[in-house]
């Protein structure tokens, strides 16, 4: 059991209990030590190592290592360190501890070998990340956080139900790949994971909560929940063909809504859905090449998406504005942020020499070689859409278009730029030297992303997308409108259900409580002096109202009650 004390997840979560004991000035630096220590431990753990414990008669594996768990654990710990640098100026203890529990729980999911451990860390992720939304302390953030918590609580119940049914069927809690079958237990598990993976129409929590989180909190949120869900999909549902088409739908769905969105973090939130679509598709293909592609793309995605959210947060921090209709003309005043943002934008777009180029293409190639040509073609078109909204529309209307309102730009804390620089460095490093990442994938891989065919294909796609944007940029002018999404189906009837199940119910029980209180007051009033109503003639006595029976009289009544009860019992 002592080995559990050095379990990477435990090390990071322990930091949440140690930070409150430290001086406020030391906490930001101490924050980074815990995920950094976890990162070292992850790479010290031997391959194919497991820690087995017995709990209530079941065999549990809270720690299981292989190439897949180590690559996900590594990126979770690394981005927690980079996120700690980005949030170095933030001294709020609540956000610091919540981020550590959140990051540690994601690492716990990556190394969980049984469903019990998985669910514990799964629920810790939901609870701890909710505070990162509430910490913004606005009414909108409060409502978004509450919806976020309820959705994840609902998803956790569904997942738990599926796990219990799976336990009843197999007698084991160990996590293994489930053969493709549409049994109720497997469908419930898939649905519970699908909620965290933001598979449409179960995705609205993401685009609602992430843009309303705190500037630093959103960086952690964009990295952990959905990618932990992708990891579990790769573990449990590889080769489920339904995931191929769900993933393709995700990829296209996210692109369409990102193009329509006006808020810069809403654009990036929909972009998460689109990029997760690639990974879900790869899980559905299920070949070694596809699973490698999902792992490397998840690793790359966490880096460039965090960089994009950090850049968007920098804009919000400096200007106080987040909508494209309010921004513009920032290129000369936020040069460093623009430069670093463009590295993230080129990475997510799959531009050569950046990490999206060496990861996204693996999945597309796996789809083609597995004879899913339609899926491969749609994913290629999605790449063009990604470049359109992330690499062109968002930076153009934020930095290059004419200024649309009075904007005051305040200086950024240096640590925010350092964190963005670190993420940009890794995006470029792995893009130029893909073998640094490929060698750690779950299966041996022989793939050259820098083939002439691939370079020409991507270059042509980028050029035509740029030309199309420039020609039709006036048609893409951002508008101050809200694009209706699936959350309409629970937002619209919310007032009715609030009245029916909250207001009316509260009024009913309030009136019932008042009636009970009135009845109790009346009865207690009668029993202030029982002799008054037992002996009508006592009312004539001058002290009848103030007379209180002596203790022996009260005990006589109690004794009489017991005697009567005893007689009835005997009879």
C-alpha positions in Angstrom: 0.0 0.0 0.0 3.0 2.3 0.5 3.3 2.3 -3.3 0.0 4.2 -3.5 1.6 7.2 -1.7 3.8 7.6 -4.8 1.0 7.1 -7.2 1.2 10.1 -9.6 -2.5 11.0 -9.1 -2.1 10.9 -5.3 1.0 13.2 -5.4 -0.9 15.9 -7.4 -4.1 15.7 -5.3 -2.0 15.8 -2.1 -0.8 19.2 -3.2 -4.4 20.5 -2.8 -4.2 19.7 0.9 -0.6 21.0 1.3 -1.1 24.4 -0.4 -3.4 25.8 2.2 -0.6 25.3 4.8 1.8 27.5 2.8 2.3 31.2 2.6 0.3 32.9 -0.1 3.5 34.0 -1.9 4.9 30.5 -2.0 1.7 28.8 -3.3 2.0 29.6 -7.0 5.5 28.1 -7.2 4.6 25.2 -5.0 1.6 24.5 -7.2 3.9 23.5 -10.1 6.0 21.1 -8.0 3.3 18.6 -7.5 2.5 17.9 -11.2 6.2 18.1 -11.9 6.9 15.4 -9.3 4.1 13.3 -10.9 5.7 13.7 -14.3 9.0 12.4 -12.9 7.2 9.5 -11.2 5.3 8.6 -14.4 8.6 8.1 -16.3 10.1 6.2 -13.5 7.3 3.7 -13.5 8.2 0.5 -15.3 6.2 -0.6 -18.4 3.3 -3.0 -18.0 3.4 -2.6 -14.2 0.3 -2.9 -12.1 -0.6 -2.6 -8.4 -3.4 -4.9 -7.3 -5.4 -4.5 -4.1 -8.4 -6.3 -2.6 -11.4 -4.3 -1.6 -14.7 -5.7 -0.4 -14.0 -9.0 -2.0 -13.1 -7.5 -5.4 -9.7 -7.3 -7.1 -8.9 -3.6 -7.9 -6.0 -2.2 -9.9 -5.6 1.5 -9.0 -2.3 1.7 -10.9 -1.7 0.1 -14.3 1.0 1.3 -16.7 1.6 0.7 -20.4 2.5 3.0 -23.3 -1.1 4.3 -23.6 -1.5 5.2 -20.0 2.0 6.8 -19.8 1.5 9.0 -22.9 -1.8 10.3 -21.5 -0.4 10.7 -18.0 2.6 12.5 -19.3 0.6 15.1 -21.2 -1.8 15.6 -18.3 1.0 16.3 -15.9 2.9 18.5 -18.4 0.0 20.7 -19.1 -0.7 21.0 -15.4 2.8 22.4 -15.0 2.3 24.8 -17.9 -1.1 25.8 -16.6 0.5 26.5 -13.2 2.9 28.9 -14.9 0.1 30.6 -16.7 -1.8 31.0 -13.5 1.2 32.1 -11.4 -0.1 35.6 -10.9 -3.4 34.1 -9.5 -3.2 33.8 -5.7 -6.8 32.5 -5.2 -6.5 29.3 -3.1 -9.8 27.9 -4.3 -8.7 27.8 -7.9 -5.3 26.5 -7.1 -6.5 23.5 -5.1 -9.4 22.8 -7.5 -6.9 22.7 -10.4 -4.6 20.3 -8.6 -7.5 17.9 -7.7 -8.7 18.2 -11.3 -5.3 17.5 -12.9 -4.6 14.7 -10.4 -7.9 13.1 -11.1 -7.3 13.1 -14.9 -3.9 11.4 -14.2 -5.8 8.9 -12.0 -8.2 8.1 -14.9 -5.2 7.4 -17.1 -3.7 4.9 -14.8 -6.9 3.3 -13.5 -7.1 -0.5 -14.1 -10.6 -1.0 -12.7 -13.9 0.6 -12.9 -14.1 1.5 -9.2 -10.9 3.6 -9.3 -12.1 5.1 -12.6 -15.4 6.3 -11.3 -13.8 7.8 -8.1 -11.4 9.9 -10.2 -14.2 10.5 -12.8 -16.4 12.2 -10.2 -13.5 14.1 -8.7 -12.9 15.6 -12.1 -16.5 16.8 -12.3 -16.7 18.3 -8.8 -13.2 20.0 -8.9 -13.6 21.5 -12.3 -17.0 23.0 -11.5 -15.4 25.4 -9.1 -13.2 26.7 -11.9 -16.4 28.0 -13.5 -18.0 29.3 -10.3 -14.8 31.1 -9.4 -15.5 33.7 -12.0 -18.3 34.9 -9.7 -20.8 36.1 -12.2 -24.4 35.1 -12.5 -23.8 33.6 -15.9 -20.9 31.6 -14.5 -23.0 30.4 -11.6 -25.7 29.1 -13.9 -23.2 27.5 -16.3 -21.4 25.9 -13.4 -24.6 24.5 -12.0 -25.7 23.1 -15.4 -22.1 21.7 -15.9 -22.3 19.9 -12.5 -25.8 18.5 -13.1 -24.9 17.1 -16.5 -21.7 15.4 -15.2 -23.6 14.1 -12.2 -26.2 12.6 -14.6 -23.4 11.2 -16.7 -21.7 9.7 -13.6 -25.0 8.0 -12.6 -25.4 6.5 -16.1 -21.8 5.3 -16.1 -22.2 3.8 -12.6 -25.4 2.0 -13.7 -23.6 0.5 -16.7 -20.6 -0.6 -14.6 -22.9 -2.3 -12.0 -24.7 -4.2 -14.8 -21.3 -5.1 -16.3 -20.2 -6.4 -12.8 -23.3 -8.5 -12.5 -22.7 -10.0 -16.0 -18.9 -10.7 -15.7 -18.2 -10.7 -11.9 -15.2 -8.4 -12.5 -14.5 -4.7 -12.1 -11.3 -4.8 -14.2 -11.2 -2.5 -17.2 -10.9 -4.5 -20.5 -12.0 -4.0 -24.0 -15.7 -4.8 -24.5 -16.6 -6.6 -27.7 -18.9 -4.7 -30.0 -22.4 -5.6 -28.8 -25.4 -3.5 -28.0 -26.1 -4.9 -24.5 -27.7 -2.5 -22.0 -24.6 -2.4 -19.8 -22.2 -1.5 -22.6 -24.5 1.1 -24.0 -24.9 2.8 -20.6 -21.1 2.8 -20.2 -20.7 4.2 -23.7 -23.3 6.9 -23.0 -21.7 7.9 -19.7 -18.3 8.3 -21.3 -19.9 10.0 -24.4 -21.2 12.8 -22.2 -17.7 13.6 -21.0 -16.4 13.3 -24.5 -19.0 15.9 -25.6 -20.4 13.7 -28.4 -23.4 15.6 -29.9 -26.1 16.0 -28.8 -24.5 15.5 -25.4 -22.0 18.3 -25.9 -23.8 21.6 -24.9 -22.2 21.6 -21.4 -18.8 22.2 -22.9 -19.7 25.2 -25.0 -21.7 26.6 -22.1 -19.1 26.1 -19.3 -15.7 26.6 -20.8 -16.3 30.2 -22.1 -17.7 31.1 -18.7 -14.9 29.7 -16.7 -12.1 31.9 -15.2 -9.3 32.9 -17.6 -6.8 30.5 -16.0 -9.4 27.8 -15.2 -10.4 27.4 -18.8 -6.9 26.4 -19.7 -7.1 23.4 -17.4 -10.7 22.5 -18.4 -9.8 22.4 -22.1 -7.1 19.8 -21.4 -8.5 17.2 -19.1 -12.2 16.1 -19.2 -12.7 15.3 -22.9 -9.2 13.8 -23.3 -9.7 11.6 -20.3 -12.9 10.4 -21.9 -11.1 9.7 -25.2 -8.6 7.6 -23.2 -11.3 5.5 -21.7 -12.9 5.1 -25.1 -9.6 3.8 -26.5 -9.4 1.3 -23.5 -13.0 0.0 -23.6 -14.5 0.5 -27.0 -11.8 0.1 -29.7 -13.2 -1.0 -33.0 -16.8 0.0 -32.4 -17.9 1.1 -35.8 -20.6 3.4 -34.5 -17.8 5.6 -33.1 -16.5 6.2 -36.6 -19.6 8.1 -37.7 -20.2 9.7 -34.4 -16.6 11.1 -34.6 -17.1 12.3 -38.1 -20.4 14.0 -37.1 -18.5 15.6 -34.2 -15.8 16.9 -36.5 -18.2 18.5 -38.9 -20.6 19.8 -36.2 -17.9 21.6 -34.3 -16.6 23.3 -37.5 -20.1 24.6 -38.5 -20.8 26.1 -35.0 -17.3 27.5 -34.6 -17.7 29.4 -37.9 -21.0 30.8 -36.6 -19.8 31.8 -33.2 -18.9 35.3 -32.1 -17.2 34.8 -28.7 -13.5 33.8 -29.1 -13.7 31.1 -26.3 -17.0 29.8 -27.7 -15.2 29.3 -31.1 -12.4 27.4 -29.4 -14.9 25.4 -27.4 -16.6 24.2 -30.5 -13.2 23.5 -31.9 -12.6 21.1 -29.1 -15.7 19.1 -30.2 -14.4 19.0 -33.7 -11.0 17.8 -32.8 -12.3 15.2 -30.4 -14.2 13.9 -33.4 -10.9 12.8 -35.0 -10.0 10.8 -31.9 -13.5 9.2 -31.5 -13.3 8.2 -35.2 -9.9 6.7 -34.6 -11.3 4.7 -31.6 -14.0 3.4 -33.8 -11.6 2.3 -36.5 -9.7 0.4 -33.8 -6.6 -0.6 -35.8 -3.1 -0.2 -34.3 -2.5 2.7 -36.7 -5.8 4.4 -35.7 -5.2 4.0 -31.9 -1.7 5.4 -32.4 -3.3 8.3 -34.2 -5.8 8.9 -31.4 -3.1 8.9 -28.8 -0.7 11.2 -30.7 -3.5 13.6 -31.6 -4.8 13.8 -28.1 -1.3 14.7 -26.9 -0.9 17.3 -29.6 -4.4 18.6 -29.1 -3.9 19.3 -25.4 -0.8 21.4 -26.2 -2.2 23.5 -29.0 -5.7 23.9 -27.5 -4.2 25.0 -24.2 -2.1 27.5 -26.1 -5.1 28.8 -28.0 -7.1 29.2 -24.7 -4.2 30.9 -23.1 -4.0 33.4 -26.0 -7.8 34.0 -25.8 -7.5 34.5 -22.1 -4.7 37.0 -22.6 -7.0 39.0 -24.9 -9.8 38.9 -22.3 -7.4 39.8 -19.5 -5.9 42.8 -21.4 -9.1 44.2 -23.0 -11.9 42.9 -20.9 -13.7 41.8 -24.2 -14.2 38.4 -25.7 -16.5 38.9 -28.7 -15.2 39.4 -32.2 -17.8 42.2 -32.7 -16.1 44.2 -30.0 -12.4 43.5 -30.9 -10.1 44.4 -33.7 -6.9 46.4 -34.3 -4.9 44.6 -31.6 -2.0 43.4 -33.8 0.2 46.4 -33.0 -0.6 46.3 -29.3 -0.4 42.6 -28.6 2.3 41.3 -30.9 3.6 38.6 -28.7 0.2 37.1 -28.0 -0.6 37.2 -31.7 2.6 35.4 -32.6 2.0 32.7 -30.0 -1.6 32.4 -31.0 -0.7 31.8 -34.6 1.6 28.9 -33.6 -1.4 27.3 -31.9 -3.6 28.1 -34.9 -1.2 26.6 -37.4 -0.8 23.6 -35.2 -4.5 22.8 -34.9 -4.9 23.4 -38.7 -2.3 20.8 -39.5 0.2 23.1 -41.0 3.7 21.5 -41.7 6.3 21.8 -39.0 3.7 22.0 -36.2 2.4 19.1 -34.1 -1.1 19.0 -35.6 0.4 18.1 -38.9 2.1 15.0 -37.5 -0.9 13.8 -35.5 -4.1 14.5 -37.5 -2.7 12.9 -40.6 -2.1 9.6 -38.8 -5.9 9.3 -38.2 -6.8 10.3 -41.8 -4.3 7.7 -43.1 -5.6 5.0 -40.8 -9.2 5.8 -42.1 -8.0 5.5 -45.7 -6.0 2.3 -45.2 -9.0 0.7 -43.4 -11.2 1.5 -46.4 -13.3 4.2 -44.7 -12.6 6.6 -47.6 -15.7 8.7 -46.9 -14.7 9.3 -43.3 -11.2 10.2 -44.5 -12.5 12.7 -47.0 -14.8 14.3 -44.5 -12.0 14.7 -42.0 -9.8 16.3 -44.7 -12.6 18.8 -45.3 -12.9 19.4 -41.6 -9.2 20.4 -41.6 -10.0 23.1 -44.1 -12.8 24.3 -41.8 -10.5 24.3 -38.8 -8.0 26.5 -40.6 -10.9 28.8 -41.7 -12.1 29.6 -38.2 -9.0 29.2 -36.1 -6.3 30.3 -38.4 -8.1 33.0 -40.4 -11.4 34.2 -39.0 -10.6 34.5 -35.3 -7.1 36.2 -35.7 -8.3 38.4 -38.5 -11.3 39.9 -36.7 -9.4 40.0 -33.3 -6.0 41.5 -34.4 -6.1 42.7 -38.0 -9.6 44.0 -38.7 -10.4 47.6 -37.8 -11.1 48.4 -34.2 -14.8 48.2 -33.5 -15.0 49.8 -30.1 -12.9 51.7 -27.6 -10.3 49.3 -26.3 -7.9 49.8 -23.4 -5.1 47.2 -23.4 -3.5 46.6 -20.1 -0.1 44.8 -19.8 0.0 41.1 -19.3 1.7 39.3 -16.4 5.0 37.9 -17.7 4.2 34.4 -16.5 1.3 34.2 -19.0 3.6 34.8 -21.9 6.1 32.3 -20.5 3.5 29.6 -20.3 2.3 30.3 -23.9 5.9 30.2 -25.0 6.4 26.8 -23.4 3.3 25.4 -25.1 4.3 26.9 -28.4 7.8 25.4 -28.0 6.4 21.8 -27.7 3.9 22.4 -30.5 6.9 23.2 -32.7 9.3 20.7 -31.3 7.1 17.7 -32.0 6.1 19.1 -35.3 9.7 19.2 -36.5 10.8 16.0 -34.8 7.8 13.7 -34.8 9.9 10.7 -33.8 10.2 12.2 -30.3 6.5 11.4 -29.9 6.0 8.5 -32.2 8.5 6.3 -30.3 6.3 6.4 -27.2 3.0 5.4 -28.9 1.2 2.2 -27.9 2.2 0.3 -31.1 5.2 0.4 -33.4 4.5 2.9 -36.2 6.0 3.3 -39.6 4.6 6.6 -40.9 6.3 9.6 -42.5 4.1 12.7 -42.3 6.5 14.6 -44.5 5.9 12.6 -47.6 5.7 14.7 -50.8 2.1 13.7 -51.3 1.0 14.8 -47.8 2.9 18.1 -48.1 1.4 19.0 -51.4 -2.1 18.0 -50.2 -1.9 20.1 -47.1 -0.4 23.1 -48.9 -3.1 23.1 -51.5 -5.8 22.8 -48.9 -4.4 25.8 -46.9 -4.0 28.0 -50.0 -7.5 27.4 -51.3 -8.9 27.9 -47.8 -7.1 31.2 -47.5 -8.3 32.4 -50.9 -11.9 31.4 -50.1 -11.7 33.3 -46.8 -10.2 36.4 -48.4 -12.8 36.5 -51.1 -15.8 35.9 -48.8 -14.5 37.6 -45.6 -17.3 40.1 -45.6 -19.8 37.3 -45.6 -18.0 35.9 -42.5 -18.4 39.2 -40.6 -19.2 38.2 -36.9 -22.7 39.0 -35.7 -24.0 39.6 -32.2 -26.3 36.7 -32.3 -26.6 33.3 -30.5 -26.6 30.2 -32.7 -29.2 27.8 -31.2 -27.7 24.5 -30.2 -29.1 21.4 -28.5 -29.1 23.1 -25.1 -32.2 24.9 -26.3 -34.1 21.7 -25.5 -33.4 22.1 -21.8 -33.1 25.9 -21.5 -36.4 26.6 -23.1 -38.6 24.5 -20.8 -36.4 25.3 -17.8 -38.8 28.1 -16.4 -41.8 25.7 -16.6 -40.0 22.9 -14.8 -38.6 25.3 -12.3 -42.1 26.4 -11.4 -43.6 23.0 -11.5 -40.9 21.2 -9.5 -39.3 24.0 -7.4 -41.6 26.9 -6.9 -44.9 25.1 -6.6 -43.4 22.3 -4.6 -41.7 24.7 -2.2 -45.0 26.6 -1.8 -46.9 23.3 -1.1 -44.4 22.2 1.6 -44.3 25.7 3.0 -48.0 25.8 3.5 -47.9 22.2 4.9 -45.2 23.3 7.4 -47.3 26.3 8.5 -50.4 24.1 9.1 -48.3 21.6 11.1 -46.8 24.5 13.2 -50.3 25.9 13.8 -51.6 22.5 14.9 -48.7 22.0 17.2 -49.1 25.4 18.8 -52.8 24.7 19.4 -52.2 21.2 20.9 -49.3 22.5 23.1 -51.6 25.3 24.3 -54.2 22.8 25.4 -51.6 20.7 27.2 -50.1 23.6 29.2 -52.5 22.7 32.0 -54.2 19.3 31.3 -56.3 19.7 34.5 -58.0 22.7 33.1 -59.8 20.6 30.4 -59.9 17.3 32.4 -61.7 19.1 35.3 -64.1 21.8 34.0 -64.7 23.0 37.6 -61.1 24.0 37.9 -61.7 26.9 35.7 -63.4 28.7 38.5 -60.2 28.6 40.6 -58.3 31.9 40.5 -55.0 30.1 39.6 -56.3 27.6 37.1 -54.4 29.0 34.1 -51.1 29.1 35.9 -51.4 25.7 37.7 -48.8 23.1 36.5 -49.2 19.5 37.5 -46.5 18.1 39.9 -44.0 15.6 38.6 -45.7 12.7 40.4 -49.0 13.5 38.5 -47.1 13.5 35.1 -45.4 10.2 36.0 -48.7 8.7 36.8 -50.0 9.5 33.4 -46.9 8.0 31.8 -47.2 4.9 34.0 -50.9 4.5 33.1 -50.0 4.7 29.4 -47.4 1.9 29.8 -49.9 -0.2 31.7 -52.5 0.2 29.0 -50.0 -0.6 26.3 -48.8 -3.7 28.2 -52.4 -5.0 28.5 -53.0 -4.6 24.8 -49.7 -6.4 24.1 -50.6 -9.3 26.3 -54.1 -9.6 24.8 
